[in-house]
Amino acid sequence: MNFDLTAALLESVRALAAEDVPPGLVLTGQGDRFFSAGGDIKEVAAGDTAAPRIRIFHALLCAMEQYPGPIVCAVRGYAVGGALEFLLHADHVVANAECRISFPEINHGLLPATKGMRKASERLGLRQAQMLLYWGELVDARKAMEIGAINEIVPTAEVMARAVDVCRTLRGKDQKLFAAIKRSLNLTARMDDAALEEMTVRDLDAYLTGDSSAEARTRFLSKNTRGG
């Protein structure tokens, strides 16, 4: 992943987020051996490009975290370094049995993005994040699922289709509610109680006035009435 690719991804995510109805996104790599081998080490280590690259990568992780629709990663093979940070910022990860993940930076004289390290601790727990970040070793698909880095393992030939199916299912949910839940899960840990109250009130107004959420409540209430 070099500067140009990261910039292109950021531009795409921001443009799609600005649409009236943001679509679900499926992020994958070409071929079966790699989802991505991570950042371009030569570019990362270069003095004149290192800071701009890490800034734009940080911006991409923020855009993924704040994207209002579902983001699903379809992983075949290795997802290491910055690619693992993509998995951690996705809403669902489908992988094959050959998937391998790692944060190898400590063994290469580098550091992951600080936002990625914090997300690893939040999503995987401190001990699992320490295991990945301190040791820099590869973890197989079963272990990756056990610690919560991926959600499910399917045969290689089924990875993309399954990822698209998951994305369509999540995109079929009430998107005001989905966006509110995603925002709460991803952002509220850094907010004080006053900000949490304000967000809750704003979200309440959004989903109480939404047609699809109103229909869902009507169906639920009707079902409970018949059951009573």
C-alpha positions in Angstrom: 0.0 0.0 0.0 1.7 3.2 -1.2 0.7 6.8 -0.9 -1.2 6.9 -4.2 -3.3 3.8 -3.4 -4.1 5.1 0.1 -5.1 8.5 -1.4 -7.3 6.8 -4.0 -9.0 4.7 -1.3 -9.6 7.8 0.9 -11.1 9.7 -2.0 -13.4 6.9 -2.8 -14.6 6.3 0.7 -15.2 10.0 1.3 -17.1 10.3 -2.0 -19.3 7.3 -1.3 -20.0 8.5 2.3 -21.2 11.8 0.9 -23.9 10.2 -1.3 -27.5 10.5 -0.3 -27.7 6.7 0.2 -24.1 5.5 0.9 -23.6 2.0 -0.4 -22.1 -1.0 1.5 -18.4 -1.5 0.7 -16.5 -4.7 0.1 -12.7 -4.3 0.3 -10.5 -7.1 -1.1 -7.2 -7.8 -2.9 -6.3 -9.4 -6.2 -5.5 -13.1 -6.2 -5.6 -15.7 -3.4 -2.2 -15.2 -1.7 -2.5 -11.7 -0.3 -5.3 -9.4 0.9 -2.4 -7.0 1.2 1.2 -7.2 2.4 0.9 -3.9 4.1 2.6 -0.6 3.5 5.4 0.1 1.1 8.4 -0.1 3.5 10.7 2.0 1.3 8.1 4.7 1.1 7.4 4.5 4.9 11.1 4.8 5.7 11.8 7.7 3.4 12.2 10.9 5.3 10.3 13.2 2.9 7.3 10.9 2.3 6.9 9.1 5.6 4.9 11.9 7.4 2.5 12.6 4.5 1.9 8.9 4.0 1.1 8.2 7.6 -1.2 11.3 7.8 -3.2 10.1 4.8 -3.3 6.6 6.1 -4.6 7.9 9.4 -7.3 9.9 7.5 -8.3 6.7 5.7 -8.7 4.8 8.9 -10.9 7.6 10.3 -13.0 7.6 7.1 -13.5 3.9 7.4 -14.4 4.2 11.1 -16.9 7.0 10.4 -18.4 5.6 7.2 -22.1 5.3 7.8 -22.7 2.1 5.8 -21.2 -1.4 6.3 -17.6 -2.1 5.3 -16.8 -5.8 4.8 -13.3 -7.2 4.1 -12.9 -10.2 1.9 -9.6 -11.7 2.8 -7.7 -14.4 0.9 -4.2 -15.0 2.2 -2.0 -12.6 4.1 -3.3 -9.4 5.7 -0.4 -7.8 7.5 0.7 -4.4 8.8 -1.6 -1.7 7.5 -3.8 -4.3 6.0 -4.6 -5.7 9.4 -5.6 -2.2 10.4 -8.2 -2.3 7.6 -9.6 -5.5 9.1 -9.8 -4.0 12.5 -11.7 -1.0 11.1 -14.2 -3.1 9.1 -17.6 -4.1 10.3 -17.2 -7.7 9.2 -14.3 -9.8 8.0 -14.7 -13.0 5.8 -11.4 -14.9 5.4 -10.2 -18.2 4.0 -8.3 -20.9 5.9 -5.0 -19.7 4.4 -5.4 -16.2 5.9 -2.5 -15.1 8.1 -2.5 -11.8 10.0 0.3 -9.9 11.8 1.7 -6.6 12.9 5.3 -7.2 11.7 6.4 -3.6 12.2 8.4 -4.1 15.4 10.7 -6.6 13.5 11.2 -4.2 10.6 12.1 -1.1 12.6 8.7 0.5 12.1 5.5 1.3 14.0 1.8 0.7 13.0 -0.4 3.8 12.9 -1.3 4.8 16.5 -4.9 4.8 15.6 -4.5 1.2 14.4 -2.8 0.1 17.6 -5.6 1.7 19.7 -8.2 -0.1 17.5 -6.4 -3.4 18.1 -6.6 -2.9 21.8 -10.3 -1.9 21.7 -11.4 -4.7 19.3 -9.1 -7.5 20.4 -8.4 -6.7 24.1 -5.1 -5.4 25.5 -3.4 -8.8 25.9 -4.2 -9.9 22.3 -3.0 -6.6 21.0 0.2 -6.9 22.9 0.7 -10.4 21.5 0.4 -9.2 18.0 2.3 -5.9 18.4 5.2 -7.0 20.7 6.0 -10.2 18.9 5.2 -9.3 15.3 4.5 -13.0 14.4 2.0 -14.4 12.0 -1.3 -15.7 13.4 -3.3 -18.3 11.4 -7.0 -17.9 10.5 -8.3 -20.0 13.4 -6.4 -17.9 16.0 -7.4 -14.7 14.2 -11.0 -15.7 14.5 -10.6 -16.8 18.1 -9.2 -13.3 19.1 -11.8 -11.5 17.1 -9.7 -10.2 14.2 -11.9 -11.9 11.6 -15.5 -13.0 11.9 -15.7 -16.2 9.8 -13.7 -18.6 7.7 -15.0 -20.0 4.4 -13.4 -21.8 1.4 -11.2 -19.6 -0.8 -13.6 -19.8 -3.8 -16.5 -18.6 -1.5 -14.8 -15.6 0.2 -15.9 -12.9 -2.1 -19.5 -14.1 -2.6 -19.9 -14.5 1.1 -18.5 -11.0 1.8 -20.9 -9.5 -0.7 -23.8 -11.4 0.8 -22.9 -10.2 4.3 -22.6 -6.6 3.0 -26.0 -6.8 1.3 -27.6 -8.1 4.5 -26.1 -5.4 6.6 -27.0 -2.8 4.0 -30.6 -4.1 4.1 -30.9 -3.0 7.7 -32.4 0.4 8.6 -29.4 2.5 7.7 -30.1 5.3 10.1 -30.1 2.8 12.9 -27.0 1.0 11.5 -25.1 4.3 11.2 -26.1 5.3 14.8 -25.0 1.9 16.2 -21.7 1.9 14.3 -21.0 5.5 15.4 -21.7 4.6 19.0 -19.5 1.5 18.9 -16.6 3.2 17.2 -16.6 6.7 18.7 -18.3 6.9 22.1 -15.3 5.6 24.1 -13.6 9.0 23.5 -16.7 11.1 24.5 -17.8 12.5 27.8 -21.2 12.0 29.3 -22.6 15.3 27.9 -21.5 14.5 24.4 -23.1 11.0 24.7 -26.4 12.4 25.8 -26.4 14.9 22.9 -25.6 12.1 20.4 -28.4 9.9 21.9 -30.9 12.7 21.5 -29.9 13.4 17.9 -30.1 9.7 17.0 -33.5 9.4 18.7 -34.9 12.2 16.5 -33.4 10.6 13.4 -34.8 7.1 13.9 -38.2 8.1 15.4 -38.9 10.2 12.2 -37.6 7.5 9.8 -40.2 5.5 7.8 -38.3 2.2 7.8 -37.6 2.2 11.6 -41.3 3.2 12.2 -42.4 0.2 10.1 -40.1 -2.1 12.0 -41.6 -0.9 15.3 -45.1 -1.4 14.0 -44.3 -5.0 12.9 -42.8 -5.7 16.3 -45.7 -4.2 18.3 -48.2 -6.0 16.1 -46.5 -9.3 16.6 -46.4 -8.9 20.4 -50.0 -7.9 20.4 -51.0 -11.0 18.5 -48.8 -13.1 20.8 -50.5 -11.7 23.9 
